[in-house]
Amino acid sequence: MANNKATMIVDKDFTIGEVDKRIYGSFIEHLGRAVYGGIYEADHPTADEQGFRSDVIELVKGLDVPIVRYPGGNFVSGYNWEDGVGPVDQRPRKLELAWRTIEPNWIGYNEFMDWCKKVGTDAMMAVNLGTRGIDEARNLLEYSNHKSGSYWSDLRVSHGYKDPHNVKTWCLGNEMDGPWQIGHKTAYEYGRLANEAGKAMRWVDPTIELVACGSSNIAMPTFPEWEATVLDLTYNTVDYISIHQYYGNRDNDSQNFLALSMGMDSYIDTVIATCDYIQAKKRGKKKINLSFDEWNVWYHSNDQDSKIEPWTIAPPQLEDIYNHEDALLVGCMLISMLKRADRVKMACIAQLVNVIAPIMTENGGAAWKQTIYYPYMHASIFGRGTVLVPLVKSPKHDTKEFTDVPYLESVAVHNEEKNEVTVFAVNRHLSESLSFEIDLRSFGAFRIIEHIVLENEDLKASNTAANPDRVKPHTTGNATLTDNGKIEAQLAKASWNVIRIKL
């Protein structure tokens, strides 16, 4: 780079919006080893009295996850929630058609709620609008949230849960635009059903929030017409529309791979525009916000997943082993959502354990942090507060799919309560460091707390049970204060950076 200097100016009065902490959510589906062998393994050395893995609980706590979506995913569109409550030895074994496995129902609704308490998170529940509908949705909500004195709430009490679970966030189905979905529907069919199910659920508990299904990804042939139709039919009933997106580096083009978050930018912007169009069409006062409730890198495991023996219990499925460049893209994706924090209010990295996940385990053995654990953890812990408008100047480059890709991807979050500003920054350049100047002109005096760096000479380096710390961050970044009251840092090539500033 002839000019390898980037600058960012932020001003405390120029804000994008408050970060809803639920933007750092995650997802547990009855898929692969996410539940069985992931959060739950009754005969594991670290298992607690309910069979939950304590080593996994500790790693989840380290992420400070505010909300976890459950039980799916594609799984939910064929799931009868009643199969997963009551005495475990009386629960049925079922053919699970979404992933072609056997579902033993050892873990169900109440056990998941217990696990949420143990890790200190809330639940985002999904209802089955594939094979079922209004009745199932209102009954599950009554079972979950109604105090007592009715059939379903008394059934919960009889199962040993006297107090209601009071789950506030509910997804009306999953990816109903996808032909792979059990009970796939057109936008009109889905929108009508979602609206009626949502209405009935609100009559059971008026305090809940509802998420309608948006498109399964930006490449769907019905996008964004699907969103327009669904929101037209559900505008008065729902609060959010979901978006899902996964990325991969199938062509081994790392430069283009790290630019894919620009596609995420335009995806989010298009959905926001569609929400606002429907609000205008309805002459409405309510803004529909976004729940990005599935996002991640997913491609490494595609080949092995095609060879799985059907009708087994919890086979290893979607077990992507993440490398250093995957962590950089995850960092860029987090920045993309933070830059739209006024409208992206919830998000779930999919998933939490073993299945395209930041945490990996061995059955009967170790649990460890994948490379993507670190940017997710840093954003969750340090990215709370108000997102500031980032005025960024950066040298740019072109890739196979994108033009004018800035080498610097960056955003700043002001935490007024802690009197801190955190700058998240990715240097996308694969071979050169980037000189980075931060101008916090309106903040008065400040000092640097630390400069965390995730870097590795090998873009393909990953963590394993045998070598769990091959890719991990250090706190010896070089950010310093200059004489003219700015911050300067050399961002290492292909690095994720967290610069924490005390005001």
C-alpha angles and dihedrals in degrees: 000000000000090000108030097169124113128184135196126193120193130178124197092227095053105076136167096200148287117298110242100216089223088076083084094058128130141201139242117191130176089252131121112323097332092109106014107050091006116063092356130046112146097197097043115122090240096045115131126218090285095046096256116143109248092199089059092045089056093050091048091049088054089063094051090221109195100194136013124201116224152222097352175076115116088344093071094062091071099029127116104202091203088069089068101052133074128031109357094220090059096051118111127243109231139190104250104212102188093066098013097239136122114264109208094185093222087142122043143150101309095042090051090052089051090051091050089057091050093054094037099244139125125237127244102200126203124207125212111254092158106073095004139033147174097000096051092046097051092042094052091048091050090049090049106039111017114099101224143287097088132087099257097037091049089050088058090049089051088054089061100265107114095168120064117249092230095208108185105186121066132178116213097222129308134271092334090169090067121098086212089064119101103243094016111190141191116253090257095049092047095043092053093047094044091050094050093044090048092049092052091047091052089053089056093046119005092189097070128106120224132211120201120208114259125185120313090232142341092265095062109122090228095054123147096001087068091061092047093051096042094047091046087059099038105031095113093046109041134063102195142025119215128232127191130194137165128183134201140184097225094150092048091238101144095180092056091040092058090050093057092095086073086066087053089053092056093043091055092045092051093050091048089051091050091050090051092047090056091046089053092045090052092043081233131169095205120094113214109220131200132258107195088194099166122039136138146101110292126169111086095089099045095104097047091044090061090061099054118129107239125235099031126126116259101338115185102272131169091003099162113184103215125219135199096274090052089058090052092053091046086054091051091048091052090051090049090056094043090054086060097040091132088070108016099075102160133028135169123204102218113257136001107205131027096328107089084319146153089228124058129189140185116223104255090000146067133339121209145172119262119215092261090058091079105058089041091051093046093050093046095049101036102025099077120117133039123343112227124216104260114218098196130182113187139158109256140211139188126241133188093276105020138053127206096017109177114230087217119064108182147154136173129220122199115210103195093183093058093033091234140127120205121198118201114197137173122196103208094188108115098203110021137058119237126227107227127194121189120198112198090174099164100045101079118212121004144156134212114255096187144324111224117197132191108195138146135178089226116061088197096052113126140178123252137180088261094046107024095161102050090111113032137132127261129204098222097098115146104235110145139174115252127216091255093057099261132119121242128191139166105227109211117236113277094004141146113218135192115190112188118199128192113212 
